[in-house]
Amino acid sequence: MTGWLVAAALLVAVLRLRRRLELVARAEHELRGPLTAFALGLERVDAPALYAELERAKVALGDLTEARRGRRAVAMPEPVDVERLVRSSARAWGAHVDWRAGECRPAVADRGRLAQALGNLLANGAEHGGGEVTVRARPLAGGSLRLEVANPERGRGLAIAAAAARDAGGRLSLDRSSGEFRATLDVPLAP
């Protein structure tokens, strides 16, 4: 009987440790991407390109701090200028922006999580895809904005982007059926 209790306690401890290590691995991954973008931006001496990546770095550091406790940082919704965030992130990763949303209302989302979702999609396209990465923005009925990132992509960043999109109040969907990879990020705008 004692052996089973020890085994059960050990299993619980291993599962808790595995969860914490996965959270730390995700946070570490999120530090690598923005730091790479900072280096690229500094090479171009283009400070506006670093705005979105700085937001990603702040979220990653918050997640790393909370990972030691076995949890993620809490999302903090606020008004976000999505066009500024998109253009900044695209500039940092050398992506093309096709903005068809005109002047739109701000999103009410966690700025860092939104930057994290978009930054991961662009980073995956730049690091793992082939050809030019494009971000397309267009309004949706019902007061949302659709952001599509088109390019062949894969990697850990997609799972992180999906979780970040949910935390930011949006939704990420992936489509590989058209020969190119298309990630679609829907972001609700302020009323």
Number of C-alpha atoms within 10 A of each C-alpha: 6 7 8 9 10 11 12 12 11 12 12 12 11 12 11 12 13 13 14 18 15 13 21 22 14 19 23 15 16 25 19 13 21 27 16 15 23 22 13 18 20 14 9 11 12 14 13 16 26 25 18 28 30 19 20 28 21 18 26 26 16 15 23 23 16 18 21 13 11 18 15 18 14 12 17 13 17 14 14 19 17 23 19 14 24 24 20 23 31 22 22 29 26 19 23 15 19 14 16 12 16 10 10 16 19 18 26 21 26 24 23 27 29 30 28 33 27 33 30 27 30 28 26 22 25 19 13 14 18 12 12 13 24 20 25 18 23 16 20 14 6 9 14 19 23 21 25 23 25 24 25 20 24 15 14 11 23 21 16 19 24 24 17 25 25 19 20 26 19 25 19 22 13 14 12 13 8 7 9 14 18 21 25 21 24 22 26 21 23 15 10
